[in-house]
Amino acid sequence: MSNHGDSPPRAPPVKIELRIKSGGLGFNIKGGRDQPVRAGDPGIYISRLRPGAVAEKDGRLKPGDKIVEINGEDTRNVIHDEALKLFRQNQQSISLLVEQNAILPSDLTKDREDEKNIQRIELRKDKKGKGVGLGFNIRGGRDNPYVPNDPSIYVTRIRSDGAAAFDGRLGVGDKILEINGVNVRSTTIDNAVELLQLAKKKVTLLVLKSALQETVKKAREGAVDSVRGKEIVVELKKSASEGLGFNIRGGQGTNYIRGHPGIFITSIKRGGVAHKDGTLQPGDRILEMNGVDVRNVPQDAAVQVVNRAGDSVKLLIEKNAEELFKKSEFFNLNFDEEDMSGEKGCYFRDGKRNIDFVLVYEEGEKPEPPDFTIKRQRYMENLKKSQLEFEEEISQDEKGKIHFIKCHVPWEVMLFYAEELSFRAPLKQRTGVKINWTEKMMKKLHLPNPFKNEVPDAPPDYFTTQFKANKLHKFINSDDPDHYFTDTERTRVASEILETACYGKRQKGEIGINRLVNEGVYSAAYPLHVGPAELPPGYHQGPHGPEEIKLNMRQILKEYWGRWGAWLKYQPLDHIRWYFGEKIGIYFAWLGQYTAWLIMPSVVGLLVFMYGVLTINGGANKPALDMCNFPKWTFPMCPACEVGCAVWDLHTACSRAKHAYLFDNPMTVAYAIFVSFWAVFFLEFWKRKEVTIGYQWDVLEFEEEEERPRPTFAALAPAVERNPITGLLEPYFPQEKRSFRMYSGIAIICGMVSLVMLFMVGVIVYKLLVIHPLYKNPDLQPHANQFVSATGAVLNLIIIMILSRVYEKLALLLNHWEMHRTQTEYEDNLTLKVFIFQFMNFYSSIFYIAFFKGKFVGYPGNYGTIFGLRNEECSPGGCLIELAQQLAVIMIGKQVIGNVQEVLIPEIKQYLKKRKRGSKGNDEIKPRWEADYELLENEGLFQEYLEMVIQFGFITLFVAAFPLAPFFALANNVFEIRIDSDKFVCDLRRSTADRAQDIGVWFKILDGIAKLAVISNAFLIAFTSEFLPKLLYAGIVSESGNLDGYLNFSLSWAPANTTSQPCRYQGLRDRDGHLTTFFWHLVTLRLAFVILFEHFVFGVSTLIDVIVPDIPQGLQDTIKREKYLATQALADHHGLMGSSDILNYDDVLVDMA
């Protein structure tokens, strides 16, 4: 400390008058009789000037100046608080008598590094153990000070999964003095970052602990403008069951309120001790507990003080401290970055206006085309005409600048579009209880429900009607403009405006943000997630004291839906709908119901397969057993090719024929009938479930009454025409032009289907070319069919996956060209195009094996050929085992490849994106808009639906050949739901929350597949399976009524002089090659079976459809009543009849599906 001899020469006092503005005077003081700056000196000194405030701008006051008088009051011998009181009197100006340069500024700051607070910390960067990278953020440096006039580097954020968090010593607010021995006390931020990145495996930091908190503390001490809350003493008696009845947050190191180490009360439990006392309020700060100072201690220490206390706790409280501090200077500095990655990052800088959409464009090292800037300018000008509000943030990285334009839709604009887009408005909260039918069953059986999912923050369920701005006062929460519209509704309006704004010539279709993104003018456009998906640190560690940890909706979905441990629980559909919109919600509702319904056919399919395993050596498999047990060369078989092939022994095909029984046994017939009925019941009960969900989510009549023309259609349509229903003028595209485009599209689709058929023929030719050389080799001949079938299936799968990608892009271009009016029409037509192609793509080879292979082989001396090669034959035991093999390869292979792609591709894309931008890695915690930009674009649900519908085809169309298909589908879907949920929550940008009332044209496709499955399985059992031939043989040929001699009966002798030696072949022909009488009896039986099977299944299905109503009767009455009540509630005058409280009714909604 300096002595008096060190002071500068004294000068006469100077009178300075300052006018007090809204920001205050802007300086701090030290000293006073009770807090002397130096021994024997009771003077009041200026210790700090706030940058940009009145005093600094005036320029006459400096740190070290002594205040002699304040408004004529002598301050040379007053205590510190008396001086502050004189400054804080309510006045518009102040007059000071100042002795300038009375003391050296260094005697006032004393900002020396206390050695006991300096710590050396070593962190390892390797990712093999716990943590991901170093895991902390830094700010500051001499080029961009974090604290005004302070060049220090501060730690501003600690990642919960990083090395720093697991080490536990580094904290928010620590000042970094050295990095690997290099002094960084006055370096630039870029230099500090470079030093951290240069370290390969470990980083050694020298830090001054809690330096930022000390800086803030010093800045608050003696601030002439600061307003502190009133301090009071509160004494509470603990409740044995509920404790004190309040929650706290904050403390040293937590950075609960940016830049403040205090412990704050966050909530008061209703009916608890604190609530009954009435003194404490949320926002109060706890200064002392039972005499222990907790102004600057960790939260855990404060909790321990409470726990150690007896029956009563005495608290020293600063009232309203949180609100007062948030109005202060240091709160408004950008200290807390966690807020910017969380909920606070979803607002403009004022903390009030929502960020409803974000537009992004990049400035790279290469100059962009000059017309990009012009298009952006025109586009932004048109958006401003729509009254959107904007804020721009600029991020800098190694590759250049990234511009983030945050968009906000004002209240008046929301009101207009809410009516224009037919939003639903809440009239009353439904008080009824939604009961799942399985939950109801569990309650009746008095069993615990293992599927129940206790998800917090359930979205409110409202009784709604169509929004009308002139009826606003009748809707719930209409007096709260900031929270009346949900964020999903806000994003829908923002998306509508962005999609219809023009940036060039409307006739050329130069409209909408999607086209701008496709052209590269903007890099991305998306609404924000509500915060991080990662759970707060310590969330699963249980309660520690009275702290309350609240999850955002994204974290709730991650924890209760996207987590693998939640695979057995009900999906939180209401939460999904609230966060992602009805369209995505309905998809996951359908996927959940489909997966649950797969359990029954999976179990029955396993039983059918096990029946085959257990009876494989029984009488039903006598032909295959005879093949294995008869002496070798009992059945010499004709050569498999014309040149170079010899006669072969049927005994060599024993194993394959025996195992074919696993998939071709009497139980498969019953199973095919069962699955046919299962598909009908599933679709029937899904219709009921769909209607129930549509009622709950208020989208039952969305497509009929509310769906408007697509923004792109509206912008590109060359004319307008009056809607005959609404009487309003709407965009119109001439039908003759659309018809031409539709027919052109059909021609292109037919061409692509022909290409699929061509590739299928190519695979057949490949198999024929490969199998003939194998037949000529005696060692390879027994395995020829198996090898060719397997490689052909794999080759076919590769072709399928390649053609799928090519065609989907082509279908998208065609569909856009066809100009469909509504989004539903657009998606339905796109779905049909792609599905028709994919149906042929995935199923053509399977249909070939099931219904055509082996049917046109001929016989020795008269073989059928293709391109000069002999047609394929079914192996002994039939084609069904090859069909099962083909199904297994394509279905399981597609599912495995699909799931691997869904897991790995997002990771690879994110890695490449970060590498392209030169990202600094996982250590950087970014604001919400930047973090979401690094996520992948949400490409919608089309691929998800297509994958599941193709799978539905596999398990229904050919289930008679592969009873294990539902089991593999169930196993896949359990993974699919978790992969998709995690992808939507964590890996993808949030999409616009589109509305939908059903799964659209996908239901018609599923219904068509279910009907086709009946026909397919009927023909499969009749013409491909060995079931009917064996049945007819046992009935009219075998004297013993069993299959003795069937093998010999099913093999014919080659006609004379057609082979080098007598041999057998598969077929029901006589020695001259003519078809036998048994063959024609069999054809009659097969046709009769097909007719009976189809009529039986279709008849029962029609009966089910008639008996089971699409809408549950109770729900139908509820819908009608709500329509009536909505009309009454919005009426300007109510009639004299009926209850005045027309909305006062409760119900229990039972999910019937």
N, C-alpha and C positions, 0 to 999 in steps of 0.2 A: 504494500500500500504506500502511496506517495505521502510525503509530509508537506507541511505548508510551504516549505522552501521550494518545493517542486512546482508550485502553481505559477501560471503565467502572470505577467504584470497586470495589476488591476486597472480597469478603465472606469470612467463614470457610468452609472446605470443608464440604460436606454429604455425609453418608453415605447412599447410595441402594442398596437391594437390589431386584433384579429376578428374577423367576422365568422361566426360559427355556422357551418353548413351541415347538411344532413349527415355527412360522414364524420362529423366531429372535428376537433382540433388536430388530432393525429400525432400526439407525442406522449411519452411516458416520463414520469418523474421518480427520483429517488431522494432519500434523506428525510430529515425531520428530527425533532428533538428525541423521539423514541427510536428512530432507526438511522442514526448518523452515518453518513457516507465515510467519514473518518473521525477519529477521536477528537472530541471537543468542538465539532462543527455541526450545529443543528440545522444548517441550511438545506433548502429544497433545490435540487438540480435536475435539469433536463437530461435524461439518460438515453433517449431513443426517439428518432423521428420516423413516422410511418410513411413509406414511399407513396407519393401521389396525393397525400392529404394536405390540408390547409397550411399547416406549419411549414412543411417542406417546400410547397409552392411559393409561399411568401418569401422564404430564403433568409430571414433575419435570425431565426432561432437555430442554435446548433447544440449537439450534445456537449455538456460541460458548462452551459450557461446556468447562472444562478437566478432563481425567481425571488426577487426582493419584495414585490407587492403584487397582489391579485385584486383588481378592481378597487385599489386604494387600501386594501387590507394588508398589513405588514405580515410577511411570512418568514421572517428571519429566525423566529424562535417558536415555531408551531410544530405539533406532531404531524406525522405523515397523513393520517386520515383527515385531519382538519384542512390540509392543503387540497386534498382530493375533493372534499366537500365544496370548497370554494370554486373549484373548476367545474363541478357538475351542477351548479345552480342553473335553473332554467332561464336562459338568456340567449340573446341573438348575437351578442358580441362580447369580447373580453378585452380588458386593458391590463397589460403586464408591465411591471418595472423590472428590467432584466440587467444583471451584471454579466456581460458577455465574456466568454473564455475564462470563467472563474476557476475551473478545474480541468485537468487533463481528461479527455474522454476515456482513456484506458483505465483510470481509477474508478470509473463507473461500471464498465462492462465486466472486467475480471473474467474473461471467457477463456480461462486456462483449462487444459485437458487434465482432469483429475486422474492420477495414475491408478487409483483403486477401481475406477470405472472403465479402464482400458483392458481389453481382453483380446487374446490371440486365438483365432478359430480356424481349424483346418477342416475343409469339406472335400469329399471325394466326388468326382464327376461321373464315375462309371455307373452304368445302368443295370449292372448285374444284380445288385442287391436291392435294398429298398430305395424308393424315390426315383424321380425322373429328372436328371440334370441337377443343377444347383438349386433351382426352385425359389428364386427371389427376384424382386424388381428393385432397380435403383433409379434415383432421379437427382438432378442437381448439376453441379459443375460450374465453372466460372463463365461458360458461354450461355448457360441456361439455368440460372439459380433457381433452386427449388424454394428456398426462403429468400426473400428480397435482401440483396446485398450480402449474401452468404454463398461462397463458392463451394461449399462442402458437398460431398456425395452422401445421400441418405438412403437407407433401406426403407422402401415404402410398402412392400407387400411380400408375404411369405406364402408360397404354394403349399397346400396341405400334403401333397405327395412328392415333394422335392427333398433333396438331400439336407437343405437347411432346416426343414421342419422336423425331419427325423433326428438330426443332430440336437436340435432344441436350444442352442445357445444364441443364435442370431435372432434378433427381434426387430419388429417394425419400429422405426425411429432411430435405429443405431446409425452412427456416423462412421463411414469407412475412411480410415486414416491411411492404410497401406494395403496394396494388393500384391502378394508374392514379393514383399520387401520394397516395392516401389511406392514412394510417397504420392498420394492422390489428394492431399488436403486442398489443393488449389488447381486441379486439373480439369480437363473437359470431360463431359459425359461420354463422348465417343472414345476417348483414350481409356477411360475406366472399363468400358465394355470390351474394348480390344484386349486389355490385359486379362480380363476374365476368360475370354474366348481362347487366348493363346495357351492357357494352362491345359495340359493334356488330361491328366488324371485327377489332380487335386489342386485346390486353391487355398492359400493361406491368407487370412484377412486379419488385419489389426483394426479393431473397432472401438469406438467410444460408445458405451451402452447408453441407451435412452437419451441421446443427444437432442433429437428433435423435440421430444417432450420437454426437455429442459429449456430449449429455445422458445417454445411456445409459452412455457411457464414464465420465463423472464419477460416475454413480450406482453403478457397479461399484467404482470406486477407493475403497479403504478401507472397504468394506462388511464389518462385523465377522462377518456370517453367511455370506458368500460362500465357496464351496469351489472352489478352482481345481485343475485336474488337475496331475499330476506332469509336470515339464518334463524332457525327455530329448533327447539328440543322436543322430541317426540319419544314417549315411553310406551312400549307395547308389551302385552303379556302373551306369551306363546300359547298356541292351541296344541293340545297333545296330538291331534290327528292331522292338522293342516299347517302347523308352523305359524309363520308371521302373515302369510297370505299375500305376498307380493313377489314379483320376479325382478332380478337385476341383471344388467349387462355392463360391460366396460372393464376398466382396470388397466393397469400398466401392461403394455404389450399387446392388448387386444385391438386397439384402434377402432373401438366401437363407434365413437364419434370422432371424426378425423381431427387429429391434432390435440385430443383431450384425453388425459389419463384417468379421468374420474369414473366413479361407480354411480350408475344412474338407475332409477326405478323405471322399468319398462311396462309393467302392467300390474293391476290390483285385482286380486281374485274376489269376485262378487260373493258377498256373505262371509268373507274371511275376516281375520282380526283387523288388518289395516283398513279394510273397507268400512267396517263398523266404527273404527276410530274417526275416519273421515278427514284426517289431516294430510296424509300422504297422497300425492298425485303422480301419475306417470310424467317423467321429465324432471322430477326432483333429484338432486344429487346428495348422496350420503357422504358427509365429511368425516364423521366419527361414529364408531360403534362401541358403546360401553367405555368411552374415554380413549379408545384406540384410534389414532389418526389413520384413515384409509384414503386420504386424498391422492396418494400416488403409490398404491400397492396393487399387485395382481388380483384378479377377481377371486381366485381360489383362496387367497389369504383373507379376503373379506368374508367369504363364506365360512371359513374356519372360525372366525371371530364369532359369527352368529351361532354356529354349532356348539361352541364352547360355552356360550352364555347360559345362564340359568333360565328361570321361568319368565324373566322379563329382559327386554333389550332397550337400552337408551340410545337414541340416535340423534346426532346433530345433522340437520338437514339444510341445504341451500335450496329454497323454493324456486321452481321454474328455471333451473339452471340450464337445462338442455336447450330450451327455446332461446334463452338469452345468449348462450354461447354461439348458437347457429346464426345469430345476427351479427356476430363479432367479426373482426378483421380476419383472424386466422382460419376460421371455419370456411370462409369463402375462397381461401387459397386451395389449390388442387392437391390436398394432402392424401386423401383416402381414395386409392384406386380400386379397392374392392367394390365400392359402390358403382363404379363405372362398368365393371364386369357383371354386376348384379342388377337389381331392380332399378337403381338410380340411373344405370346406363340406358334405360328405356325411355328417358325423358330428355327434353331440351335442357340447355344450361340453367334455365330458370327453375328446374325441378318440378314444373307444373304441367307443361304441355307434353303429351305423349309423342313418342316417335312412332308413327304409324307405318312408315315404310322407309327404306334406305336405298338410295341409288348410288352406285359406285362406278368410278372410272379411274383409269391409271394413266400416269405420265411416266413413260419409260425412258430409257436411254435413246431409243430411236424416235424421231418425231412422228406423230400420228398424221394421217391424211388431213389436209386443211378443212375438208367439208365436215369432219367430225365436230369441230368446235362450233361451226355454223349450225349444225343440226341440234347440238345441245343447247345453244342459245335460243333457237326458235322454240324448242321443246319446253325449256324452262319458262320462257315468256308466256306460252300458252297455259302452262300449269299455274302460273301466277294469276292468270285471268280466271282460273277455276277457284281462286282464293286459297290455294294451298299455301302453307307457311313452311319456311325452310331455315335450316342451319347447316353450315358446312364445317366439317372437320378434315384436316389434312394430316396424313400419316406419312412419314419418311422412312424408307428402307434403302437397302443397297442398290436396288434397281430403279429407284425413282420415287415419285410421290403417288399416294393413293388418296383420291378425293372421295369423301363420304358425305353425301347430301341427305340430311335427315328431313323427312317430310311429316308435317302435322296437318290433320284435317280439323279446321275450327268447328265450333259448336253449330253455327248456322248452316254450314255446308253439310254437316252430319245430319241435321234435321231434314234438309232437302233430299239427300240421297237415301235416307232411311225410308222415306215414303216412296221415292222413285224405285228403289230396289225391293220394295215390299217386305221390309223387316217385320219381325214379330215384336210386339210391345207387351211388357208384363202388366197384367191387371191385378193379380193376387198370387201369392206364393202357395203352391199346392202343399197341403199338410198331410196328404195321404202317404202311405208307405209302399215302396216297391218291394215285392217279395218274389224272388226267383223260385220256380217250381221245385227245384231240388232242395232249396232251403226249407220250403214248406213241407216237403216230404220228410226231411231230417227232423224237423220239429215234431211231426206226428209220431215218428218212430223214437223220439226222445234220444236222438243220437247227436254227438257233436258234428258240426259241419266243417270238414277239413278244407273245403273250397272257399270258405268265407274270407273276404279280404277287407279288413278294417282300414279303409283308406281315409286319411284326414282331408279336411277342407272340401267336402262334397259340394259341387256347384248347386246353387238353389234351383229348384224346379218351379217354374211359373206357369200359371194359367194365362195364356196370351191371346192377343188378337192382332190383326194387321195394323201396322203403325200408321197413324194419321197425325200430322203436325198440329192440326187445330184441336186435337183431343189430348194434347201432351199432358195437360194437368191431371188427367185421369189415370196416368200410368205411374207405376211404382218407381220411386227414385228420380222422378222427372225434375225435382227441385235440386238435384245434384249433377250439374252438367259434366263435372270432371269424371264421374263414375257411372253415369247412366248407360252409356254404350260400352259393351265389352270390347276388349282389344281385338277379338276376332271380327267383330262388326266393323270396327274402325279400319282394320286392314282390308276388309272387303270393299269399303268405300274408297279407300286410297287406291286400291288396285283398279277399281272401275275408272277412276279419274286418270290414272297413269296409262291405262289401256286405250282410252278414247282420245287422249290428247294428240294433236297433230304436230309433226316436226318438218313437214315438207308439203308436197302436193297430195291432197287427199285422194285424187283420182288414181294415183299410182300406189295407193295403199301405204303411204309413208306416215303411219300412225302407230302409236302404242309403244310401250316400253319393251315388250317382248321382241318386237322387230329391231329396236335399237340395240338390244343386247345381242341378238343374232348377228347384226351387222358389225358388232364390235365397238359401237359408239359408247355404250356403257358396258362395264364388265359384269355387272350383276344388279339385280333388284330384288329385295326380299323384305318381309317383316321380321322383327326381332324376336328371338327367344326371350322369355321373361327373366332370364338369369342363367347362371351356370348349372350344369347337370350334376356336377360332383357334389356329394353331400358335405355339409359342414364338418370340420374336424371334430372327432369325438362324438358324432351323432349316435353311433351304436354302442357307446360306452355306458349308457344309462345316465340317469339324472345325477348331477353333482351340485347339490345345493339348489337354490331357487332360480337357477337360470332357465330361460325358455328359449328353445331352438325352434324356429319356424322355417319350414321348407317352402320354397316357391313351387309353382305348379309343375315346372319341368323336373325339379328334384323329386317331387311326389311321384310322377310318372316313371322316373328312373328307378326309384326304390320299390314301388308297389306294382310295377308292370314290366319294366325293361330288365329287371334283375333276374338272373337264371333261377334263383331260389324261389321265385314267384310262379313257377311253371304250373303248379297245381291250383293256384288261386283263380277266382273269377277275375276277368279283366275289368278294370275301372272304366267302363264305357262312358259314363257321364263325364269323367275327367278328360278322357280322350276327345270326346266331342267338344267340350268346352275349350280345349287347347288347340286342337287341330281342325275342328269343324265337323259337320255332319257327314261329309263324304268319306273322310278317313275313318270316322267313328263307325259308320255302317260297314265298311270293309272289315274292320277288326271284329265287329259283332258277328258278321257272317263267317269269318274265318274261325272264330271261337266256337260257334255252333257246329260248323262243319267238322272241326277237329273232335269235338265232344261226340258227335254222332258216329265218327269213325271207330269208336271203341267197340261197339257191338259187332260190326262186320269183321274187325280185326280179330276179336276173340273167336268168333265162329270160323273164320278163315284158318286160324291156327289149329282149331279142333279138326277141321276138314283135312288139313295137311297131316296132322298127327294120326288121324284115322288111316291115311295112306301109308304112313310109316309103320304103324302097328299091324296092318293087314297086308303088307307088301308080299309076304310069303303065304298068303291065303289063297283060297280057291278063285277069288275074283281076279287074281293075277296069274292064273294058270298058264295062259299062252306064253308069257315071258319066262315063267319058271321052266316050262317045257323046253324053251329055247336054250336055257342054261343047263338043264339036266340031261337032255338027250345026248347021245354020243355025237362026237364031232363028225361033220360031213353027213349028218342025217338029212340036212336040207341044203344041198348045193345051190347057191344063188347065181343067177345069170350075171355076166360081166356088167360093171357099172358104166363102162364106156365102150365105144365101138372099136377102137383101135388100141391095142396094147394092154387091155385089161383082161384078167383071167377070171374064171369062176371062183367065187369066194364062199366061205362057210358062214352060214347064218349064226352059228354059235359065237362068232366074234362080236356080234352086236348084242350079246346077252345083257351086259351091264346097262347099256343105254335104254334098252327096251324095258328092263326091270324097273329102272328108276322113273320111266315115263308114267308108271302107275301112280306115283306121288301126286301128279297133276291131272291124271285121267282115271278117276275111280268113281264108283256110283254116287258118292257123296257130293261130287262137284255139280251134279244136276240139281240137287236140292239147294246147294249153296247159290247157284245162279238164280234160282227162283227167289231165294231169300234176299239177295242183293238187289234184284229188280224191285221188289217191294220196299226195300230199305230206301232206295233212291227216291221212290214216289213219296214215302212218308217224310223223308228229310226235306224235300222241296215244299211239301204241303205245310209242314210245321214252320219252315223258314218264312213262308208268306205270312203266317200269323205273327211270328216274331218281328218281322219287318214292319208290319202295321203297328204293333205295339210300340216299337222304337220310334216310328214316325210320329205317333201320337205324343209320346213323351218329349220328343225333340221338336215338335211343332213344324213338321215338314210333310204332313200327310198330303196336302194339296199344293205342294210347291211347284210341281211341273205343270199342273193344270192351270193354275191361276197366276203364278208369280214369276215364272222364268221369263226373263227378258232376252232380246237378241244378244248374241255374243258381241263384245266390244269390237272385235276385228270385223265381224260381219256388218255391224252398224257403220263402221268407217269405210268399208270397201263397197257396200251395196250402191249400185248406180242410181237408184231411185227410191222414193218413199211411197207407201200405200197405206190406206186407212185400214186398221185392224177391224174386221167385222164384229168382233166381240166387244172390245173396249172402246171402239170409235176413235182411237188415237192414231195419229200418223206414225208409221214405223218404217224402218229401212226395208227395202224390197229388192229381191234378186229374181229376174225373170225365170219362169219355170223351164222354158225351152232351152235356155243357156245351161241351166243346171242339168237337164236331162242329157244334153250332149256330153257334158263332163262326166256324168254318172256312167253312161254307156262306154265312154272311153276308159273309165276306171275299171269297168267290168272286163273289158277286153284285155287290159294289162294284167288283171288278176288271173284271168284264164291262161295268159301266157306264162305267168309265174308258176301256176299249178302244173302246166305242161312241163316246165323245167324240172319240177319235183319228180314227176313221173319219169322223165328222162334219166335223172340221177338214180332213181330206183331201179330202172332197167339196167343201168350201168353197174350197180351193185350186184344184180343177179348175174350179169355176164362175168363180173369179177369172180364170183363164187364158182361158176361153171369152169372158168379158165384155170382156177386154182385146184378144184377138186379132182379133175381128171388126172393130172400128174400124180396126185396123192394116191388115187386108186391104183395106179400102175405099180406103186411101191408096196410090196407085201407087208413091210413093217409099219408103214404109215396108214395103210388102208383102213384098219379098224377105227382110227381116230380122225379120219378125214372129215366126216360130217360134223363132228363136234368142233374141230379147228375152224372149218370154213364158216360155220354158223356164228361162232364167237367173233372171228375177225370181221365178218360181214356186218354184224351188229355194231361193232365199234366204229367201223368205217361209216356206216349209216348214221350213227350218232354224231360224228364229226361233221358230216354234210348237213345234217339237220341244224346243228348249232350255227354253222356259217350262214346258211340260207335264211335262218330266222333273223339274224342281224340285218342282212341286206334288205329283206322284204319289209321289215318294220319301218326303216327309214323311207322306203319308197311309198308305203301306205300312208305315212304321215304327210308327205308331199301331195299325194293324190287327194287326201281328205281335205287338206287346206284349200286346194284348188277347187273343190266341189262346192264351196260356199254354203255350209249348213247354217241354219238360222240360229238355233240355240246351242248352248254348250252340251245339253243332253243329246240332241240330234248329232252333233259333231262327234261326240264320244261313242255313241251307239254305232254310227257308220264306220268309224275307225276300228271299233272292236270287231264288227262283222268282217271287215276286210282282212284284218290280221288273223282272226280265228279261222276263217275258211282256208287261208293258206297254211296256217300252222296245223290245222286238222289233217290236211293232206301230207304236210311235211312230216309230222310225227307218226301218223297212223298208217300211211300208205304201205310201208314195208310190213307192218304187222297184219294189215288186211290181206296182203299178198300171201303171207305164210298161213294165215288162218283159213282162207277160203279158196285159194287158187293153187298154191304149191302142191304138187303131187297129183293134181286132178287131171292133167293133160299129158301124162307121161307116155301113154300108149303101151305097147307090149313088144316083146322081141320080134323083130322083123317089121315092126310098124311103129317105131318110136317117134314121138313128137320132138321137134327141134326149134331152136331160136338162134339165128345167125349161124346155122350149121352145127350148133352144139346141142346135145341132148338135154331136154328139159329136166329141171330139178325133180328129184324124188323125195318123198318123206322117208326118213330112216325107219327101220323096223321098230314098232311100238307107236308109230304115228307121228304126225307133225306137231302134236300138242306140246311135246317136250321142247321142241325147237321154238315154238311160239312163246312158251314160258321163258325160255332163255332170252329170246329177243326182247320180251317185255321187261325182264329183269335188268338187262343191260341198258335199254333206253330209259326206262322209268327211274331206276336207282341211279344210273349214271348221270342223268339230267339233274336229279335232285342233289346229288353230291357236288357236281360242277356248279349248280346254281347257288348252293349255300356257301361253297368256297369263294365264289365270285362276290357274293354279298358281304362276306367278311373281309376278304383281302383287298378287293378293288377299292373300296373307300379309303382304306389305309394307304394303299399305293398312291391313289390320286392326291390325298392330302399331303403325303410326303413330297411328291413331285411338285405340287403347288407351292409348298413352303420353300423347296429348293430353288424353284424358279424365281421367287421373290427375294431370295436371300434372307429367309427368316432367321432370326437370332435363336430359334429353338424354343423349347418348352419353358425356359426360365421366365420369359416375358408374359406378364399378365396384361391382357389387352382390354380396352373398353368393349362393351357388348357388341357394338357395330363392327369392330375389327375382328373380334373373335368369331362372330357369325359369318363374316366374309370368308374366313379360312375353312368353313365347313363346305360340304359338297352341295350342289344344286339339287333340290327336290324334283325328281322327274315324274312324280305322280304315282298312281296306283295301277296303271295299265299292265305293267309287267307282273305285278303281284297277282292281279286277278287272272291273267293269262296262264301263269304258272299253275295256279290252283285248279283252273278249269281243265287244262290239259291233264292234270293229275286225276281229276274226277273222271275223265274219259278212260284213263288207264284202269281204274278200279271198278268201272261199271261195264264198259264195252267188252272186255275180255276176261272178266273175273272167273269164268268157267275154266280158263286155261291157267290162271295164276292166282289161286286163292290167298296167297300171301301179300298181294298188292295192297289191300287196305291196311295191313300192319305196317308195311314200309311207308305208306302215306301218312299214317298216324305218327310214326316216329319222326318223319320229316317235319310234320306240321308243328309238333311240340318245339322243335328247334326253330322253325320258320317264324312262329309268333314272337319268340324271344329275339331272334336276329332282326326281324322287322321293327319290333318296338324299340330296341336299342338303337337301330339305325335312324329311325324317325326322331328319337329324343336327343341322341348324342352326335350323330355323324352328319345329318342333313340340316340344311337351313330350314327354317320354319316356312311352310307354304301358306299361301292365302287360304283362309278357312272357307272353302267352297261348301255350298249347301247341296243336299241330295235327299230324295225321299226313299230311294231303294238302290239296289245294286245295278239297276239299269238293264241293258240288253243282255247282261251276263246271265240273268235268270232265264231268259228265253233260250239261251244257248244251253244252259244246264238242263232245262226241261227237254230240249231236243235231244241231248246226249242220253238222258234217262230213257226216253222212248226208243232211241236207236239201240240202246243197250239191250232192250228186251229182244229186238229182232236179231242183233248180233249174237247174243248168247244162245238164242234158239237155233240159229244156223250152226253155231260153233259146236253145240252138243250134237246136233243132228248129222252134220256133214264132216266135221273134223275129228270129233271124239270117237273112240272105239266103243262107246257105251251102247249105242243102238245096234251095231253089228253083233256084238256079244250077246245082247238081250234077245235079238231075233234068232241067233244060232241056238241059244239055250232053249228057246221056246219051240222052234219048229224043226230043228235038225238033230240036236243031241237027244239020244234016247234016254239018257240019265238026267236030263234037264240041267246039266252043268256045262262047263267049258272044256271038258275033255275032248281033245281032237280039234279044237278051234284053230290052233296054229297051222296044222296041216291043211285044214279046210280053207283058210284064208290065203294060201299060197297056190298059185296056178303053175302048170307045166308049160314051158315054152313050146310053141308050135314046132312041128318037125322041120328039120333042115334050116332052122333059123339061128342055131348056135352050134358051136363045135362039139358040144356034149350036152346031154339032157340036164336041164337046170330049172330052178323055180324062180318065180317073181311074185311081187305083191299084186293081187288082183283077183277078181271073181269072174274068171273066164274059163272056158273049156279048152281042150287041147288044140282046137282050131282058132283060138283067139276070140271066140264069140262070148258075149256076156251071158252069165247064167241066170236061171230063173230066180235064184236067191238074190241076185243083184237088184232085179226089178221089184221084188218084194221089199227089199231094203229101201229103195228109193221111195216107194209108197209110204213105208213107215216113217221115213225121215220127213217127208212133206207133211204127213198127218201130225207128227210131233211138233213141227214148227207152227202149224195152224193152231193146234190145241194150246201150246205154250203161250203164244202171243195172245190168243183170245182170253185165256185164263188170266194172265197178268194184266192186260189192258182192261179187262172187265172189272177185276177187283180194284184196280187203280182208279177207274172212273167212279166206282162206288165210293171209294175213300174220298175222292174230290167232292162228291155230292154231299156226303154225310158230314165231313169236317168243314165248317165255314172258314173262309179266309180271314174274317174278322171275328174275334171272340165276341159273343153276344153282349157280355157285360161292358166290354170296351166300346161296342157300337152305340150303346145307350149313353155312355159317358161322353162320347164325341158329340152326339146330337145335343145333349144337354149343355155342353160347353159352348157350342155354337149359339144356342139360344141365349145363354147367359152373357156371352160377349156382346150380342146385339143389344141386350137390355142394359148392360153396363155402360155402353157408349151412347145410349139414347139421351137426348137432351131433356126429355121429360119421361118419367116412368109412369106407368098406369097405376090405378088404385088397387089392382088385384095383386096378390102375392106378397112375399116378404120384401121388406125394404132392403134387407141385407142379401142381395141376390147372389153374392159370391161366397156366402158363408156355408160351404159344404165341404166335407172331408170324404176321402175314399181310400181304399186300399187297392192298389193296382197289382194284380197278380200276373207275372210273366207266364203266358200259357205255352210259349214255344219251348 
